[in-house]
Amino acid sequence: MSDSQNKQAWIIGALFLAIGIALSGFFISQTLYKSKIALNTAVVKGLAERRVESDKAYWSIEYSVTGNKKADIPALYSASEQDQETIIQLLKDSGFSDSEIKPGVLDYRKREYRDENQKLVEEKHYLIGKIDVETNQVHLVAKVRAKLNKLIAQGLDLTNNPPSYHFTKLNDIKPGMLKEATTNARLAANEFAQNAGVTVGGIRSARQGGFIIRDVGSNYGDDKKIQKDVRVVTNVTFFLTD
């Protein structure tokens, strides 16, 4: 190899060495920078809870009439209409409006009873109606449910289904709860910082958890009680300064 080629190879080798040193310095500096960021932040959780009251209730009442033969169906229809009118009148007298009361269609069902030889021995014909109540008068629902017992005593075949209660105004309380959760997160960060001898700075990042609505005293149900607990947890990363 000539002196010129040796010199060129030396220059190329030196260049690669310089690039390697530069890249090594860059990655070391990046690692130190990121390490410094990690060491000078604190990730804390902030909790906010509110006790709220349902503002919407859904209640379903089923009623039925029964006959022993198909010829009974016209009379069953008249009886079913009368039962519907009786129930609706009770609901109106109790304070519900026409817009809150929603009568449904009649459902016809037939059941046959046969002996061991498959001979028909009895048949039943049913007309089943349904009335839905959708209302903001959540406390009135419980009071009126008890009144249906009087109709049962009069001979009406009723199914008084449990109502479901819902809180629909979550958006109205979201901003306040998120602010409260963030404030609580800062309080937790301040306590940590005081013990560590540092000071809490601004927010580096924040992540909001989902809002959870539960019946009071329940860990899983959310539509059986009027009173609800609303809960949200936020994860906030704060900068720390010496």
C-alpha positions, 0 to 999 in steps of 0.5 A: 500500500502506498503512502497516499493510500495509508494516509487516506485510510488513516483519515477515514479511520479517524473520521469514524472514530470521531463520529463514534465518540460524538454519537456516544456523547449524544446518547449519554447526554440523552440518557442523563437528560431523561434520567434527570426528567424522571428523577425530578417528577412525581406521579400521583393520583387524585380522587374526587367523589360526589353524592348525587340523586337520580334525575330519571326513573323508568318503571314498567307495569305488566298486567294480564287476563286469562281465558280457557278457550279461544272463544274467550279472546274478545271478552279478554280484550275488553277486560284487558282494556279495562285493566289498562284504563284502571292502572292509567287512572291511578297513575294520573291521580297520583301525579303522573302526566300523560307524557310520562305514561306510555301504554304498550301493545297487547301480547297474545299467548297460548298454552296447551296442556296434553296427557301422555297420549298427546290429547288436549286436556286444557288450554289457556289464552293470555293477553298481556299488556304493559305500561311504561312510566318514564319520569323525572319525578323519581321519588313519586315512583316509590310512593305510587308503586305501593298503591298498586297493591290496592289494584291487586286486591281488586283482582287485577293480575299485575307484575309491579316491576322494580324501577330503574333510576339513572343520573343523566347530568354527569356533564354538569359536574365533570369540570368541578370533579376534575378540578377537585381531583387535580387539586387533591393530586397536588396536595398528595404531591406536596406531601411527598415533596415535603418529605423529600425536601423538594418543591412541586412545580407545574404539571408535566402531564395528566391522564383522566380515568373514567367516571364511575357511577354506583348506587350508594353502598354498592360496588357493582349496581348502578340503577337500583337506588335513587342516591348515587356515588360518582367517582373519578381518579386522575393520574397527574405528573408534576415537576419537582424542583430543589 
